Amino acid sequence: MRKTIEFIEGDTEGVSYSFPVYVFEGGPTGPTAYLQAALHGGELPGVVALDALMPLLRQADIEGRIRGKITVVPSANPIARAQYQAHELMGRFHFRTLTNFNRDFPLLSSPGDDPYALLEENSADQRLKARLLALSMGHDIVLDLHCDDESLPYLYVPKVLWPFMRDCAGAMNMDAVLLWDGDCGAAFDQASIDPYLGAPASLARFNKRIVSTVEYRGLADVDANIAQHDARGLYRVLVMRGVIEDEKLPPPNQFSGLAAPVENVEMVRAPCAGALLYHVKPGDRVEEGQRLVTIVQMPGEMDGRTEVFAPQSGLILTRRHHRATTKGDDLLKLVGAHPSATHKPGALED
Ligand SMILES: [Zn+2]
């Protein structure tokens, strides 16, 4: 195993950022894997999962069971990780450019292109994105570990990789898969799959490729037992796809969750500001018209409450972790059987 430190120059004098990268070279012929976590600095379930995975990788390395290169970046965004304001970590948008750290990645025409050549402003966040993309390109498996607010575990999967990635969703014990295509704001997963969309089948090999944004439940689901569970899931993926050899590992679970196009996600929004009283939680099944949330808009008034109802039947995938909403803010994701009447092209969230 080789550890290197990546440096990202800051945009002002005296400032620079660094993060470690762990590489297991493995054998020359096996499939390869790239795993990163915490692109949005404060999303830590993936960080602790990778921390729990590392001993399994070290053991496999010692025993000579790693068949292809594995690159691990447990904490991919030191810029976001440092963005505290009034004791709150705000790791989603770069303070200087106000750009989401998981949008506006360079979109390469082919896997061999240089991401640095596509930088527009060359700001620190763009340099970081180019570096992460350069580190990941060429790997057969690319997993970007995030989390939602309060959530079931689920995957975003490019439609070209489905149903080939069903085994991955089963091995990781995911409850749901959201399938997307087209433009999602040049998120890391789009930047990872885009260069292969026009490639010859011998290079694209969609039946062998994994690209996914992994939503490891909610922000507060940072827990030793869950981390072990998720690490074993990642390890199963690596074994199943031939990156690591482990004949003693039992066969993984079959995926039995919900797979739906992202167009079927109802982004239920707050019609007014106020205090949120949720009547549903992630994992609940709801009927069309069922009450989801009460917003206490004018506390104390006879008609001071506003009810929010399900636009269609389906599964509650996520809800917010805060309880103070503004008008128009997202309240929850409901996955239905039909396209949402309010679906817009692009990423589900800003
Ligand atoms: Zn995220």
Residues whose N, C-alpha, C, O or C-beta is under 5 A from the ligand:
A	BS01	ZN	H40 E43 H146 C147
